[in-house]
């Protein structure tokens, strides 16, 4: 007979006289009879387990080693507590851990065979939740509650996970680069859009400012126009009023001037009358007398000039008639001479023409030889003296052609030989007289 306070679980199986009554007490105290009651304890503390599965093949045949951490404890519900006491009462905490650990490892191994490495590696929480859900009913039937279960480590011996990590890292890096590029692109686009919006707003603001300025200037111009109109009207009214006043003043001045002019005209009229009378007395009468005298003298002179002019005209007429008679007589004589000369030429024919030509040839030769008067010496170069005669003959032979070209008379047809043509056909020597004014000798070599 005494009391016993327990901190875990007090089980009192048996009793007086072989009774089967059992009492479960946790977290408190209870009476137990010394040497009569049988008491046993079971720990209600949380137990930490580390289930580990080595080289377990996954659904793809990749061997993985998985280590987890589980927190378990004995449940305190009366029915479940009784179940746990039936199974674990009298065992140590380590024995309880081993039982629960083996159960968890079995479920962990079975679940690893149904999943891929990617599912286990990439979603450990889902994997741990699945293990906890599958293993909970089994350990629950033993009165054990799984408080938590997490995957601590997953690795393999064939570098599958590292390769997967590298691939994933590359994918992530690629996605990151793509994300950065897209972000920069989106940022550039957004920045351009913002700049565009800013410029649009600025342009709109500038446009509104310009519109406001234009409206202000228009309004200002309108006001200025009204002010200028009013100012011009006031100025015009002032000028008109001033003009009216000036007109009144001028009109009064004109009236005064008219009165003065009338008085002056009256005075000048009296002065004119006086001056006229004075002029008549001092100038007009003597001038009229002088004019009458001059008129009489002029009329006498005019008569004299008329008579003289008539006499001179008669003289000129008589002289002209005499000169006309002389010219008429000369013309008639010349005409008669020409008529007789023409009849004589017609009568004699070619002989007359030849006579005219022969009379003209000396004058022609004189004109041709005129430039030679200005020549000091003429030298004819010839190696043979007989060539002089031939040159002279050649010149004489060409003379009829020259005469025909100058006068139109053909000497060959009129029967005159070149030797009969007088002095122009001769060659003058140094000892002969030089006709036609030739003063320089002509030497032949």
Protein Blocks (a to p, Z undefined) as FASTA:
>chain_A
ZZdddfkbccdehjeehiabdcddehiacdddehkaccddddfbdcddddddehiacfko
pacdddddddddddfbfklmmmmmmmmgoiafklmmmmmmmmmmmmmmmmmmmpcfklmm
mmmmlmmmmmmmmmmmmmmmnopacfbdcdfbdcdfkommmmmmmmmmmmmmmmmmmmmm
mmmmmmmmmmmmmmmmmmmmmmmmmmmmmmmmmmmmmmmmmmmmmmmmmmmmmmmmmmmm
mmmmmmmmmmmmmmmmmmmmmmmmmmmmmmmmmmmmmmmmmmmmmmmmmmmmmmmmmmmm
mmmmmmmmmmmmmmmmmmmmmmmmmmmmmmmmmmmmmmmmmmmmmmnommmmmmmmmmmm
mmmmmmmmmmmmmpfbdcdddfbfklmmmmmmmmmmmmmmmmmmmnopafklnopafkln
ojklpccdfkbcceehiabdcddZZ
